[in-house]
Amino acid sequence: MKKTLLMAAVALGALPGSALAQFQTYTPLWEITPMAGYRTYGSITNTDAARYSELTFKSAFSWGAALGFSFSRNMDADVTFSYTSTDATAVGRVGNPDRTIGVKQYDTLFNAYYLFGDPGASFRPYLGGGIGFTILSPDQDLNSLTRFSFGLAGGVKWYFGEHIGLRFEARWMPLYLYSTAGGTWCDPVYGCYYYSNDHMLQQGDFKAGVIFRF
């Protein structure tokens, strides 16, 4: 027994410092990051075959915050909140005028990220994504719309000290809005079935923020 323990101690002593670090207890860190940026939108065609040919959203500034938690050497998680105020325009077909309304957008996403590099490094690129929900609140007495949402993100955290840094991020956020009539597709094996046309609002969100870590 003593011989086995001695051999184990020698083996551990032979490991490099970086490997031994994997066995050390990791100290979790919390982060609060106020963020501001710019939201871009794609357009949706054929919104209403009778009256409108396209739905467009105007790009706009956005604001938000992230509450994050570092639970391992290379994995972070956070919940992000974002607010955007923009205009949506339904482009009228011939004989129908355009219709523009103001829209307030609220996003809540629960995210996980993989951070590259050593935990003690000041410059840490990351990739990740999350799921959550989006609320679209239009003006002119129209009803609000709540939809499931998700996003894929990439960015970098740049620390200037133990408790402060900067965060830069780009996020792709496709958002399902509604469905219209599609058609029927037939297969010689599985038979025929009906499908609908799902209309997705493509979004790009570009933000920067100040990290407060504790």
DODORO-418562 format. One record per residue: residue in three letters; y, x, z of N, C-alpha, C in turn; residue number from 1. Coordinates in nm, 4 decimals. Layout:
(ALA (Y X Z) (Y X Z) (Y X Z) NUM)
...
END
This chain:
(MET (-0.1199 0.0819 0.0000) (0.0000 0.0000 0.0000) (0.1260 0.0860 0.0000) 1)
(LYS (0.1260 0.1884 0.0866) (0.2418 0.2777 0.0928) (0.2606 0.3498 -0.0395) 2)
(LYS (0.1448 0.3869 -0.1029) (0.1524 0.4562 -0.2309) (0.2129 0.3665 -0.3377) 3)
(THR (0.1779 0.2369 -0.3359) (0.2326 0.1418 -0.4338) (0.3824 0.1252 -0.4165) 4)
(LEU (0.4275 0.1122 -0.2903) (0.5701 0.0978 -0.2636) (0.6470 0.2216 -0.3072) 5)
(LEU (0.5880 0.3396 -0.2841) (0.6542 0.4638 -0.3224) (0.6691 0.4716 -0.4734) 6)
(MET (0.5645 0.4313 -0.5480) (0.5701 0.4347 -0.6936) (0.6763 0.3367 -0.7465) 7)
(ALA (0.6879 0.2199 -0.6814) (0.7879 0.1216 -0.7238) (0.9287 0.1747 -0.7011) 8)
(ALA (0.9489 0.2418 -0.5869) (1.0798 0.2980 -0.5571) (1.1180 0.4056 -0.6576) 9)
(VAL (1.0209 0.4894 -0.6967) (1.0473 0.5939 -0.7952) (1.0815 0.5329 -0.9297) 10)
(ALA (1.0098 0.4238 -0.9683) (1.0355 0.3587 -1.0966) (1.1745 0.2991 -1.1016) 11)
(LEU (1.2161 0.2348 -0.9924) (1.3508 0.1774 -0.9871) (1.4568 0.2851 -0.9915) 12)
(GLY (1.4299 0.3949 -0.9263) (1.5266 0.5039 -0.9262) (1.5443 0.5651 -1.0626) 13)
(ALA (1.4413 0.5525 -1.1469) (1.4494 0.6103 -1.2807) (1.5240 0.5222 -1.3782) 14)
(LEU (1.5479 0.3962 -1.3417) (1.6197 0.3063 -1.4315) (1.7647 0.3489 -1.4434) 15)
(PRO (1.8262 0.3335 -1.5629) (1.9681 0.3634 -1.5769) (2.0519 0.2638 -1.5003) 16)
(GLY (2.1751 0.3002 -1.4753) (2.2648 0.2148 -1.3975) (2.2863 0.0792 -1.4598) 17)
(SER (2.2917 0.0731 -1.5938) (2.3150 -0.0551 -1.6603) (2.1999 -0.1508 -1.6372) 18)
(ALA (2.0766 -0.0977 -1.6310) (1.9620 -0.1839 -1.6062) (1.9599 -0.2318 -1.4620) 19)
(LEU (1.9911 -0.1427 -1.3691) (1.9955 -0.1833 -1.2286) (2.0999 -0.2907 -1.2054) 20)
(ALA (2.2074 -0.2851 -1.2827) (2.3142 -0.3847 -1.2653) (2.2634 -0.5252 -1.2909) 21)
(GLN (2.1593 -0.5400 -1.3744) (2.1067 -0.6718 -1.4032) (2.0439 -0.7358 -1.2792) 22)
(PHE (2.0027 -0.6537 -1.1816) (1.9398 -0.7058 -1.0612) (2.0412 -0.7325 -0.9505) 23)
(GLN (2.1638 -0.6914 -0.9707) (2.2650 -0.7122 -0.8684) (2.3105 -0.8576 -0.8677) 24)
(THR (2.3531 -0.9061 -0.7536) (2.4041 -1.0419 -0.7429) (2.5363 -1.0531 -0.8164) 25)
(TYR (2.5452 -1.1535 -0.9052) (2.6683 -1.1727 -0.9822) (2.7629 -1.2634 -0.9044) 26)
(THR (2.8881 -1.2242 -0.8943) (2.9886 -1.3022 -0.8228) (3.0547 -1.4009 -0.9182) 27)
(PRO (3.0339 -1.5313 -0.9005) (3.0950 -1.6293 -0.9909) (3.2467 -1.6261 -0.9825) 28)
(LEU (3.3103 -1.6578 -1.0927) (3.4560 -1.6616 -1.0998) (3.4994 -1.7934 -1.1615) 29)
(TRP (3.6065 -1.8506 -1.1077) (3.6679 -1.9705 -1.1625) (3.7900 -1.9311 -1.2445) 30)
(GLU (3.8188 -2.0114 -1.3477) (3.9381 -1.9880 -1.4292) (4.0093 -2.1201 -1.4571) 31)
(ILE (4.1417 -2.1163 -1.4507) (4.2255 -2.2268 -1.4954) (4.3148 -2.1736 -1.6064) 32)
(THR (4.3142 -2.2406 -1.7228) (4.3875 -2.1907 -1.8387) (4.4717 -2.3009 -1.9017) 33)
(PRO (4.6019 -2.3070 -1.8730) (4.6887 -2.3959 -1.9509) (4.6976 -2.3441 -2.0947) 34)
(MET (4.6920 -2.4356 -2.1935) (4.6861 -2.3942 -2.3332) (4.7780 -2.4802 -2.4190) 35)
(ALA (4.8266 -2.4206 -2.5273) (4.9072 -2.4921 -2.6261) (4.8697 -2.4398 -2.7636) 36)
(GLY (4.8865 -2.5246 -2.8657) (4.8474 -2.4804 -2.9984) (4.8847 -2.5777 -3.1070) 37)
(TYR (4.8032 -2.5787 -3.2108) (4.8326 -2.6567 -3.3311) (4.7041 -2.7207 -3.3815) 38)
(ARG (4.7096 -2.8510 -3.4085) (4.5935 -2.9266 -3.4558) (4.6133 -2.9615 -3.6034) 39)
(THR (4.5138 -2.9266 -3.6857) (4.5172 -2.9615 -3.8270) (4.4101 -3.0667 -3.8553) 40)
(TYR (4.4358 -3.1481 -3.9579) (4.3447 -3.2581 -3.9907) (4.3112 -3.2581 -4.1390) 41)
(GLY (4.1914 -3.3051 -4.1703) (4.1561 -3.3346 -4.3071) (4.1931 -3.4791 -4.3396) 42)
(SER (4.1587 -3.5257 -4.4572) (4.1866 -3.6635 -4.4967) (4.0559 -3.7363 -4.5217) 43)
(ILE (4.0608 -3.8699 -4.5143) (3.9438 -3.9541 -4.5373) (3.9738 -4.0429 -4.6577) 44)
(THR (3.8887 -4.0400 -4.7576) (3.9113 -4.1171 -4.8797) (3.8412 -4.2522 -4.8735) 45)
(ASN (3.8923 -4.3455 -4.9569) (3.8315 -4.4781 -4.9716) (3.8176 -4.5493 -4.8378) 46)
(THR (3.9283 -4.5583 -4.7618) (3.9223 -4.6209 -4.6303) (3.9020 -4.7708 -4.6403) 47)
(ASP (3.9590 -4.8349 -4.7406) (3.9436 -4.9786 -4.7621) (3.9540 -5.0018 -4.9118) 48)
(ALA (3.8419 -5.0397 -4.9765) (3.8382 -5.0491 -5.1226) (3.9405 -5.1461 -5.1776) 49)
(ALA (3.9813 -5.2457 -5.0991) (4.0740 -5.3468 -5.1493) (4.2195 -5.3009 -5.1435) 50)
(ARG (4.2570 -5.2252 -5.0381) (4.3994 -5.1975 -5.0174) (4.4362 -5.0498 -5.0136) 51)
(TYR (4.3517 -4.9660 -4.9506) (4.3899 -4.8276 -4.9260) (4.2904 -4.7306 -4.9894) 52)
(SER (4.3428 -4.6183 -5.0333) (4.2580 -4.5185 -5.0981) (4.2322 -4.3968 -5.0117) 53)
(GLU (4.3153 -4.3752 -4.9096) (4.3039 -4.2526 -4.8310) (4.3699 -4.2718 -4.6953) 54)
(LEU (4.3142 -4.2044 -4.5948) (4.3723 -4.2012 -4.4616) (4.4025 -4.0558 -4.4278) 55)
(THR (4.5285 -4.0273 -4.3980) (4.5683 -3.8894 -4.3678) (4.6313 -3.8832 -4.2289) 56)
(PHE (4.6055 -3.7725 -4.1601) (4.6667 -3.7460 -4.0306) (4.7579 -3.6250 -4.0454) 57)
(LYS (4.8760 -3.6329 -3.9888) (4.9708 -3.5231 -3.9967) (4.9370 -3.4170 -3.8924) 58)
(SER (4.9371 -3.2896 -3.9335) (4.9145 -3.1803 -3.8384) (5.0229 -3.1817 -3.7312) 59)
(ALA (4.9870 -3.1428 -3.6099) (5.0817 -3.1551 -3.4991) (5.0488 -3.0536 -3.3901) 60)
(PHE (5.1464 -3.0329 -3.3016) (5.1246 -2.9462 -3.1860) (5.0350 -3.0175 -3.0851) 61)
(SER (4.9600 -2.9392 -3.0101) (4.8716 -2.9951 -2.9085) (4.8845 -2.9153 -2.7793) 62)
(TRP (4.8534 -2.9812 -2.6694) (4.8617 -2.9189 -2.5371) (4.7340 -2.9516 -2.4609) 63)
(GLY (4.7029 -2.8684 -2.3631) (4.5838 -2.8965 -2.2852) (4.5605 -2.7941 -2.1765) 64)
(ALA (4.4406 -2.7977 -2.1212) (4.4021 -2.7050 -2.0148) (4.2509 -2.6955 -2.0106) 65)
(ALA (4.2024 -2.5848 -1.9560) (4.0586 -2.5630 -1.9406) (4.0305 -2.5223 -1.7961) 66)
(LEU (3.9286 -2.5826 -1.7383) (3.8795 -2.5432 -1.6071) (3.7416 -2.4837 -1.6278) 67)
(GLY (3.7288 -2.3517 -1.6025) (3.6064 -2.2819 -1.6361) (3.5387 -2.2155 -1.5180) 68)
(PHE (3.4119 -2.1821 -1.5389) (3.3306 -2.1187 -1.4363) (3.2388 -2.0172 -1.5032) 69)
(SER (3.2419 -1.8939 -1.4537) (3.1566 -1.7880 -1.5064) (3.0311 -1.7800 -1.4200) 70)
(PHE (2.9166 -1.8265 -1.4743) (2.7966 -1.8360 -1.3911) (2.6946 -1.7264 -1.4185) 71)
(SER (2.7227 -1.6349 -1.5129) (2.6372 -1.5177 -1.5311) (2.7204 -1.4086 -1.5980) 72)
(ARG (2.6584 -1.2956 -1.6244) (2.7329 -1.1832 -1.6791) (2.7880 -1.2109 -1.8184) 73)
(ASN (2.7226 -1.2969 -1.8939) (2.7650 -1.3215 -2.0310) (2.7754 -1.4700 -2.0671) 74)
(MET (2.7707 -1.5573 -1.9682) (2.7782 -1.7004 -1.9953) (2.8877 -1.7655 -1.9124) 75)
(ASP (2.9739 -1.8405 -1.9815) (3.0777 -1.9194 -1.9175) (3.0600 -2.0656 -1.9552) 76)
(ALA (3.1120 -2.1535 -1.8726) (3.1188 -2.2956 -1.9043) (3.2558 -2.3464 -1.8630) 77)
(ASP (3.3047 -2.4479 -1.9327) (3.4315 -2.5081 -1.8923) (3.4400 -2.6518 -1.9404) 78)
(VAL (3.5362 -2.7221 -1.8866) (3.5726 -2.8536 -1.9373) (3.7166 -2.8414 -1.9875) 79)
(THR (3.7410 -2.8851 -2.1108) (3.8733 -2.8733 -2.1713) (3.9322 -3.0118 -2.1935) 80)
(PHE (4.0614 -3.0214 -2.1659) (4.1373 -3.1438 -2.1894) (4.2471 -3.1114 -2.2902) 81)
(SER (4.2672 -3.2007 -2.3882) (4.3665 -3.1754 -2.4919) (4.4380 -3.3045 -2.5284) 82)
(TYR (4.5673 -3.2909 -2.5580) (4.6497 -3.4057 -2.5976) (4.7264 -3.3716 -2.7241) 83)
(THR (4.7255 -3.4635 -2.8207) (4.7991 -3.4472 -2.9455) (4.8662 -3.5784 -2.9816) 84)
(SER (4.9922 -3.5730 -3.0251) (5.0634 -3.6904 -3.0744) (5.0950 -3.6681 -3.2213) 85)
(THR (5.0430 -3.7557 -3.3081) (5.0556 -3.7355 -3.4513) (5.0801 -3.8683 -3.5215) 86)
(ASP (5.0898 -3.8652 -3.6537) (5.1041 -3.9851 -3.7364) (4.9853 -3.9956 -3.8304) 87)
(ALA (4.9336 -4.1167 -3.8463) (4.8262 -4.1443 -3.9412) (4.8799 -4.2382 -4.0486) 88)
(THR (4.8567 -4.2025 -4.1740) (4.9066 -4.2816 -4.2858) (4.7920 -4.3310 -4.3720) 89)
(ALA (4.7848 -4.4626 -4.3918) (4.6916 -4.5216 -4.4873) (4.7631 -4.5299 -4.6217) 90)
(VAL (4.7151 -4.4546 -4.7203) (4.7790 -4.4483 -4.8520) (4.7366 -4.5696 -4.9335) 91)
(GLY (4.8344 -4.6502 -4.9724) (4.8052 -4.7745 -5.0420) (4.7662 -4.7545 -5.1869) 92)
(ARG (4.6774 -4.8414 -5.2343) (4.6464 -4.8438 -5.3766) (4.7624 -4.9083 -5.4520) 93)
(VAL (4.7531 -4.9176 -5.5824) (4.8600 -4.9741 -5.6644) (4.8925 -5.1154 -5.6167) 94)
(GLY (5.0203 -5.1373 -5.5874) (5.0636 -5.2686 -5.5401) (5.0608 -5.2848 -5.3902) 95)
(ASN (5.0101 -5.1860 -5.3179) (5.0055 -5.1917 -5.1716) (5.0848 -5.0749 -5.1133) 96)
(PRO (5.1770 -5.1019 -5.0214) (5.2574 -4.9938 -4.9637) (5.1766 -4.9099 -4.8654) 97)
(ASP (5.2225 -4.7865 -4.8449) (5.1625 -4.7021 -4.7416) (5.1918 -4.7619 -4.6047) 98)
(ARG (5.1021 -4.7362 -4.5121) (5.1228 -4.7808 -4.3740) (5.1036 -4.6623 -4.2809) 99)
(THR (5.2067 -4.6305 -4.2031) (5.2021 -4.5161 -4.1123) (5.2185 -4.5634 -3.9685) 100)
(ILE (5.1327 -4.5142 -3.8814) (5.1406 -4.5486 -3.7400) (5.1314 -4.4211 -3.6574) 101)
(GLY (5.1906 -4.4229 -3.5404) (5.1774 -4.3117 -3.4475) (5.0451 -4.3200 -3.3731) 102)
(VAL (4.9833 -4.2047 -3.3507) (4.8541 -4.2001 -3.2820) (4.8581 -4.0921 -3.1741) 103)
(LYS (4.8210 -4.1287 -3.0538) (4.8038 -4.0324 -2.9456) (4.6548 -4.0048 -2.9305) 104)
(GLN (4.6204 -3.8771 -2.9237) (4.4795 -3.8369 -2.9180) (4.4516 -3.7615 -2.7892) 105)
(TYR (4.3442 -3.8013 -2.7204) (4.3023 -3.7373 -2.5955) (4.1578 -3.6898 -2.6126) 106)
(ASP (4.1356 -3.5611 -2.5928) (4.0024 -3.5022 -2.6077) (3.9544 -3.4459 -2.4740) 107)
(THR (3.8294 -3.4729 -2.4415) (3.7633 -3.4117 -2.3260) (3.6295 -3.3558 -2.3732) 108)
(LEU (3.6092 -3.2250 -2.3556) (3.4861 -3.1598 -2.4007) (3.4267 -3.0756 -2.2879) 109)
(PHE (3.2942 -3.0793 -2.2784) (3.2208 -2.9965 -2.1831) (3.1520 -2.8868 -2.2643) 110)
(ASN (3.1883 -2.7608 -2.2361) (3.1531 -2.6498 -2.3243) (3.0722 -2.5421 -2.2531) 111)
(ALA (2.9990 -2.4653 -2.3340) (2.9315 -2.3444 -2.2879) (2.9593 -2.2335 -2.3884) 112)
(TYR (2.9749 -2.1095 -2.3409) (3.0121 -1.9971 -2.4262) (2.9255 -1.8754 -2.3939) 113)
(TYR (2.9004 -1.7962 -2.4973) (2.8410 -1.6637 -2.4778) (2.9500 -1.5600 -2.4989) 114)
(LEU (2.9722 -1.4742 -2.3982) (3.0740 -1.3703 -2.4038) (3.0088 -1.2365 -2.4356) 115)
(PHE (3.0670 -1.1649 -2.5296) (3.0171 -1.0341 -2.5688) (3.0816 -0.9263 -2.4814) 116)
(GLY (3.0091 -0.8175 -2.4619) (3.0637 -0.7052 -2.3873) (3.0301 -0.7102 -2.2390) 117)
(ASP (3.0784 -0.6097 -2.1682) (3.0528 -0.5965 -2.0255) (3.1446 -0.6879 -1.9455) 118)
(PRO (3.0977 -0.7470 -1.8340) (3.1817 -0.8344 -1.7528) (3.3101 -0.7688 -1.7036) 119)
(GLY (3.3098 -0.6374 -1.6900) (3.4295 -0.5687 -1.6435) (3.5274 -0.5325 -1.7539) 120)
(ALA (3.4930 -0.5607 -1.8806) (3.5803 -0.5247 -1.9925) (3.7034 -0.6144 -1.9951) 121)
(SER (3.8127 -0.5608 -2.0446) (3.9366 -0.6389 -2.0521) (3.9423 -0.7265 -2.1764) 122)
(PHE (3.8622 -0.6938 -2.2790) (3.8662 -0.7658 -2.4064) (3.7268 -0.8234 -2.4329) 123)
(ARG (3.7127 -0.9583 -2.4270) (3.5809 -1.0198 -2.4385) (3.5800 -1.1326 -2.5424) 124)
(PRO (3.5313 -1.1044 -2.6635) (3.5143 -1.2104 -2.7636) (3.4045 -1.3070 -2.7188) 125)
(TYR (3.4111 -1.4310 -2.7697) (3.3094 -1.5288 -2.7324) (3.2860 -1.6296 -2.8445) 126)
(LEU (3.1678 -1.6932 -2.8397) (3.1302 -1.8027 -2.9282) (3.0689 -1.9128 -2.8430) 127)
(GLY (3.0885 -2.0366 -2.8852) (3.0301 -2.1463 -2.8085) (3.0615 -2.2808 -2.8688) 128)
(GLY (3.0398 -2.3829 -2.7902) (3.0659 -2.5186 -2.8362) (3.0462 -2.6172 -2.7235) 129)
(GLY (3.0735 -2.7439 -2.7535) (3.0596 -2.8441 -2.6497) (3.0575 -2.9843 -2.7047) 130)
(ILE (3.0307 -3.0789 -2.6153) (3.0298 -3.2202 -2.6499) (3.1179 -3.2952 -2.5509) 131)
(GLY (3.1610 -3.4142 -2.5913) (3.2451 -3.4940 -2.5037) (3.2869 -3.6218 -2.5723) 132)
(PHE (3.4126 -3.6611 -2.5517) (3.4608 -3.7844 -2.6121) (3.6086 -3.7708 -2.6468) 133)
(THR (3.6502 -3.8500 -2.7460) (3.7881 -3.8520 -2.7934) (3.8398 -3.9953 -2.7894) 134)
(ILE (3.9623 -4.0119 -2.7412) (4.0286 -4.1416 -2.7411) (4.1458 -4.1353 -2.8375) 135)
(LEU (4.1484 -4.2252 -2.9356) (4.2605 -4.2405 -3.0274) (4.3367 -4.3658 -2.9868) 136)
(SER (4.4637 -4.3493 -2.9523) (4.5451 -4.4611 -2.9047) (4.6609 -4.4828 -3.0014) 137)
(PRO (4.6490 -4.5792 -3.0953) (4.7549 -4.6015 -3.1932) (4.8661 -4.6914 -3.1397) 138)
(ASP (4.9829 -4.6828 -3.2045) (5.0954 -4.7701 -3.1726) (5.0771 -4.9054 -3.2423) 139)
(GLN (5.1823 -4.9859 -3.2391) (5.1886 -5.1136 -3.3111) (5.0818 -5.2123 -3.2647) 140)
(ASP (5.0545 -5.2116 -3.1354) (4.9650 -5.3105 -3.0741) (4.8220 -5.3075 -3.1300) 141)
(LEU (4.7789 -5.1929 -3.1807) (4.6410 -5.1784 -3.2267) (4.5540 -5.1308 -3.1104) 142)
(ASN (4.4261 -5.1624 -3.1166) (4.3352 -5.1270 -3.0087) (4.3020 -4.9778 -3.0108) 143)
(SER (4.2814 -4.9225 -2.8927) (4.2384 -4.7838 -2.8820) (4.0940 -4.7706 -2.9272) 144)
(LEU (4.0590 -4.6480 -2.9680) (3.9261 -4.6194 -3.0203) (3.8690 -4.5011 -2.9436) 145)
(THR (3.7490 -4.5155 -2.8888) (3.6829 -4.4075 -2.8159) (3.5569 -4.3663 -2.8928) 146)
(ARG (3.5439 -4.2357 -2.9198) (3.4321 -4.1866 -2.9988) (3.3701 -4.0635 -2.9327) 147)
(PHE (3.2387 -4.0503 -2.9496) (3.1688 -3.9263 -2.9144) (3.2222 -3.8134 -3.0016) 148)
(SER (3.2410 -3.6958 -2.9435) (3.2940 -3.5830 -3.0206) (3.2225 -3.4542 -2.9808) 149)
(PHE (3.2297 -3.3571 -3.0695) (3.1755 -3.2249 -3.0391) (3.2586 -3.1205 -3.1130) 150)
(GLY (3.2420 -2.9947 -3.0755) (3.3182 -2.8885 -3.1393) (3.2468 -2.7545 -3.1277) 151)
(LEU (3.2729 -2.6667 -3.2240) (3.2245 -2.5289 -3.2220) (3.3458 -2.4373 -3.2140) 152)
(ALA (3.3396 -2.3368 -3.1273) (3.4581 -2.2558 -3.0993) (3.4268 -2.1068 -3.1036) 153)
(GLY (3.5293 -2.0301 -3.1332) (3.5246 -1.8842 -3.1252) (3.6593 -1.8341 -3.0797) 154)
(GLY (3.6581 -1.7272 -3.0039) (3.7859 -1.6770 -2.9542) (3.7692 -1.5473 -2.8781) 155)
(VAL (3.8699 -1.5173 -2.7988) (3.8677 -1.3949 -2.7191) (3.9445 -1.4185 -2.5891) 156)
(LYS (3.8932 -1.3590 -2.4829) (3.9642 -1.3550 -2.3553) (4.0091 -1.2111 -2.3320) 157)
(TRP (4.1375 -1.1958 -2.3047) (4.1974 -1.0631 -2.2913) (4.2593 -1.0532 -2.1528) 158)
(TYR (4.1930 -0.9777 -2.0641) (4.2365 -0.9684 -1.9249) (4.3277 -0.8483 -1.9036) 159)
(PHE (4.4395 -0.8740 -1.8351) (4.5327 -0.7667 -1.7997) (4.5106 -0.7158 -1.6581) 160)
(GLY (4.4383 -0.7921 -1.5811) (4.4109 -0.7559 -1.4433) (4.2971 -0.8411 -1.3918) 161)
(GLU (4.2701 -0.8311 -1.2637) (4.1572 -0.9035 -1.2053) (4.1772 -1.0541 -1.2072) 162)
(HIS (4.3046 -1.0990 -1.2043) (4.3305 -1.2415 -1.1875) (4.4122 -1.3050 -1.3000) 163)
(ILE (4.4424 -1.2322 -1.4047) (4.5263 -1.2900 -1.5095) (4.4887 -1.2342 -1.6472) 164)
(GLY (4.5092 -1.3154 -1.7503) (4.4786 -1.2715 -1.8857) (4.5286 -1.3724 -1.9873) 165)
(LEU (4.4914 -1.3509 -2.1121) (4.5272 -1.4413 -2.2213) (4.3991 -1.4886 -2.2902) 166)
(ARG (4.4064 -1.6074 -2.3478) (4.2931 -1.6637 -2.4211) (4.3409 -1.7162 -2.5565) 167)
(PHE (4.2709 -1.6775 -2.6627) (4.3006 -1.7242 -2.7981) (4.1731 -1.7876 -2.8543) 168)
(GLU (4.1885 -1.9066 -2.9152) (4.0689 -1.9792 -2.9578) (4.0941 -2.0608 -3.0838) 169)
(ALA (3.9924 -2.0680 -3.1693) (3.9896 -2.1571 -3.2856) (3.8674 -2.2463 -3.2712) 170)
(ARG (3.8873 -2.3765 -3.2942) (3.7783 -2.4719 -3.2731) (3.7698 -2.5698 -3.3904) 171)
(TRP (3.6475 -2.5942 -3.4390) (3.6211 -2.6942 -3.5412) (3.5697 -2.8196 -3.4723) 172)
(MET (3.6349 -2.9356 -3.5011) (3.6018 -3.0597 -3.4309) (3.5902 -3.1757 -3.5297) 173)
(PRO (3.4751 -3.1980 -3.5907) (3.4566 -3.3168 -3.6747) (3.4427 -3.4411 -3.5868) 174)
(LEU (3.5106 -3.5492 -3.6253) (3.5124 -3.6703 -3.5436) (3.4737 -3.7908 -3.6293) 175)
(TYR (3.3688 -3.8603 -3.5894) (3.3281 -3.9825 -3.6586) (3.4270 -4.0947 -3.6276) 176)
(LEU (3.4779 -4.1628 -3.7328) (3.5709 -4.2737 -3.7121) (3.5063 -4.4095 -3.7360) 177)
(TYR (3.4469 -4.4295 -3.8532) (3.3882 -4.5596 -3.8842) (3.2950 -4.5447 -4.0045) 178)
(SER (3.2256 -4.6519 -4.0361) (3.1341 -4.6537 -4.1500) (3.1712 -4.7669 -4.2448) 179)
(THR (3.1484 -4.7470 -4.3733) (3.1662 -4.8515 -4.4736) (3.0355 -4.8691 -4.5499) 180)
(ALA (3.0318 -4.9726 -4.6321) (2.9095 -5.0041 -4.7054) (2.8676 -4.8871 -4.7930) 181)
(GLY (2.7403 -4.8594 -4.7943) (2.6873 -4.7507 -4.8753) (2.6029 -4.8026 -4.9902) 182)
(GLY (2.4740 -4.8003 -4.9744) (2.3859 -4.8469 -5.0798) (2.2418 -4.8439 -5.0337) 183)
(THR (2.1508 -4.8503 -5.1276) (2.0080 -4.8509 -5.0985) (1.9423 -4.7315 -5.1661) 184)
(TRP (1.8623 -4.6604 -5.0900) (1.7908 -4.5434 -5.1425) (1.6419 -4.5708 -5.1353) 185)
(CYS (1.5710 -4.5415 -5.2426) (1.4276 -4.5712 -5.2478) (1.3453 -4.4439 -5.2657) 186)
(ASP (1.2332 -4.4417 -5.1964) (1.1398 -4.3294 -5.2031) (1.0008 -4.3854 -5.2351) 187)
(PRO (0.9266 -4.3206 -5.3252) (0.7948 -4.3745 -5.3620) (0.6953 -4.3766 -5.2466) 188)
(VAL (0.7197 -4.2962 -5.1434) (0.6271 -4.2903 -5.0303) (0.6719 -4.3810 -4.9164) 189)
(TYR (0.8017 -4.3686 -4.8780) (0.8505 -4.4397 -4.7600) (0.9187 -4.5720 -4.7935) 190)
(GLY (0.9355 -4.6024 -4.9205) (0.9973 -4.7285 -4.9576) (1.1488 -4.7184 -4.9628) 191)
(CYS (1.2147 -4.8325 -4.9575) (1.3610 -4.8386 -4.9701) (1.4265 -4.8660 -4.8347) 192)
(TYR (1.5440 -4.8092 -4.8177) (1.6205 -4.8401 -4.6972) (1.7700 -4.8332 -4.7298) 193)
(TYR (1.8472 -4.9026 -4.6480) (1.9919 -4.9102 -4.6663) (2.0589 -4.7970 -4.5894) 194)
(TYR (2.1651 -4.7407 -4.6466) (2.2417 -4.6387 -4.5761) (2.3900 -4.6730 -4.5850) 195)
(SER (2.4660 -4.6277 -4.4868) (2.6106 -4.6502 -4.4822) (2.6840 -4.5196 -4.5078) 196)
(ASN (2.8112 -4.5309 -4.5429) (2.8967 -4.4136 -4.5599) (2.9736 -4.3898 -4.4305) 197)
(ASP (2.9431 -4.2791 -4.3636) (3.0125 -4.2435 -4.2399) (3.1365 -4.1618 -4.2735) 198)
(HIS (3.2493 -4.2008 -4.2171) (3.3760 -4.1341 -4.2435) (3.4102 -4.0441 -4.1249) 199)
(MET (3.4153 -3.9131 -4.1522) (3.4412 -3.8128 -4.0496) (3.5815 -3.7549 -4.0667) 200)
(LEU (3.6516 -3.7433 -3.9562) (3.7831 -3.6791 -3.9557) (3.7639 -3.5329 -3.9188) 201)
(GLN (3.7870 -3.4437 -4.0149) (3.7726 -3.3001 -3.9897) (3.8977 -3.2471 -3.9200) 202)
(GLN (3.8768 -3.1699 -3.8121) (3.9891 -3.1168 -3.7347) (3.9712 -2.9677 -3.7080) 203)
(GLY (4.0823 -2.8969 -3.7098) (4.0855 -2.7580 -3.6674) (4.1867 -2.7439 -3.5557) 204)
(ASP (4.1443 -2.6871 -3.4442) (4.2331 -2.6747 -3.3280) (4.2508 -2.5269 -3.2945) 205)
(PHE (4.3746 -2.4813 -3.2935) (4.4053 -2.3395 -3.2701) (4.4960 -2.3317 -3.1474) 206)
(LYS (4.4467 -2.2643 -3.0423) (4.5192 -2.2634 -2.9161) (4.5289 -2.1233 -2.8568) 207)
(ALA (4.6304 -2.1071 -2.7721) (4.6477 -1.9870 -2.6903) (4.6867 -2.0306 -2.5500) 208)
(GLY (4.6437 -1.9531 -2.4520) (4.6740 -1.9906 -2.3131) (4.6750 -1.8720 -2.2203) 209)
(VAL (4.7209 -1.8957 -2.0987) (4.7257 -1.7937 -1.9932) (4.6128 -1.8223 -1.8942) 210)
(ILE (4.5293 -1.7216 -1.8701) (4.4153 -1.7366 -1.7805) (4.4557 -1.6974 -1.6391) 211)
(PHE (4.4259 -1.7860 -1.5445) (4.4403 -1.7559 -1.4018) (4.2999 -1.7577 -1.3432) 212)
(ARG (4.2530 -1.6414 -1.2979) (4.1151 -1.6258 -1.2532) (4.1113 -1.6003 -1.1031) 213)
(PHE (4.0159 -1.6649 -1.0348) (4.0052 -1.6456 -0.8905) (3.8620 -1.6631 -0.8452) 214)
END
